[in-house]
Amino acid sequence: PRPMNEYPTQSELLSCLTNIASVAGDTTNVPFRVDVIPLHGKPPMYSVMIKSPAKDLLRRQIGQILSRPFALGATSFMLTGSEAASLVERGHAK
């Protein structure tokens, strides 16, 4: 497991997701809302709400990157600390 300070901040994850959205062709100014849910002694969870009208597109895009499906029609989902970290790392790798 990673040290706690290696998990993305709310703004890091938000800018990473916003970047994914713009690459996917979404032009919404703030396509997501991200909340970090700290868990005592465990990696944080991240609550992500899709605010963009292109919900299906963005959900598919993120699901592909994480290789896990999200419920159809879901407008919000939870990411684990390691999922959030891998999204952000992948964003930095470009």
C-alpha positions in Angstrom: 0.0 0.0 0.0 1.1 3.6 -0.6 1.7 6.2 2.0 -1.4 8.4 2.6 0.2 11.5 1.0 0.6 9.6 -2.3 -3.2 9.5 -3.0 -4.4 12.3 -5.3 -5.9 15.4 -3.8 -9.4 16.5 -4.8 -8.0 19.0 -7.3 -5.6 16.6 -8.8 -8.3 14.0 -9.5 -10.7 16.7 -10.7 -8.2 18.1 -13.2 -7.3 14.6 -14.4 -10.9 13.7 -15.0 -11.5 17.1 -16.7 -8.6 16.3 -19.0 -10.1 12.9 -19.8 -13.4 14.6 -20.6 -11.8 17.2 -22.9 -9.8 14.5 -24.7 -13.1 12.6 -25.2 -14.6 15.8 -26.8 -16.6 17.1 -23.8 -16.5 20.9 -23.6 -18.3 21.3 -20.2 -16.4 23.8 -18.1 -16.6 21.6 -14.9 -17.7 18.2 -16.1 -17.3 16.5 -12.7 -17.7 17.1 -9.0 -15.2 15.3 -6.9 -15.3 14.7 -3.1 -12.6 13.0 -1.1 -13.9 10.8 1.7 -11.1 10.2 4.2 -11.2 6.8 5.9 -9.5 6.4 9.2 -6.3 4.4 8.7 -7.2 3.4 5.2 -6.8 5.0 1.7 -9.4 7.6 0.9 -12.4 6.9 -1.3 -13.4 9.4 -4.0 -17.0 10.3 -4.8 -17.3 11.4 -8.4 -20.4 13.0 -9.8 -20.7 13.6 -13.5 -22.2 17.0 -14.1 -21.6 17.1 -17.9 -24.5 16.3 -20.2 -22.2 13.7 -21.9 -22.6 11.3 -19.0 -22.6 8.1 -21.0 -19.5 9.1 -22.9 -17.5 10.1 -19.8 -18.6 7.0 -17.8 -17.5 4.7 -20.7 -14.2 6.6 -21.1 -13.4 6.3 -17.4 -14.6 2.7 -17.3 -12.3 1.8 -20.1 -9.3 3.4 -18.4 -10.0 1.6 -15.2 -11.2 -1.6 -17.1 -14.3 -1.9 -15.0 -17.9 -1.2 -16.0 -20.0 1.4 -14.3 -23.8 0.9 -13.9 -25.6 2.2 -17.0 -27.2 5.5 -16.3 -25.1 6.1 -13.2 -24.4 9.8 -12.7 -22.0 9.2 -9.8 -19.6 6.5 -8.7 -17.0 5.8 -6.1 -13.3 5.4 -6.9 -10.9 3.7 -4.5 -7.7 5.4 -3.6 -5.7 3.2 -5.9 -8.1 3.7 -8.8 -7.8 7.5 -8.3 -4.1 7.3 -8.1 -3.8 5.2 -11.3 -6.0 7.6 -13.2 -3.8 10.5 -12.1 -0.6 8.6 -12.8 -1.8 7.7 -16.2 -2.6 11.4 -16.8 0.9 12.4 -15.9 2.4 9.7 -18.1 1.2 11.3 -21.3 
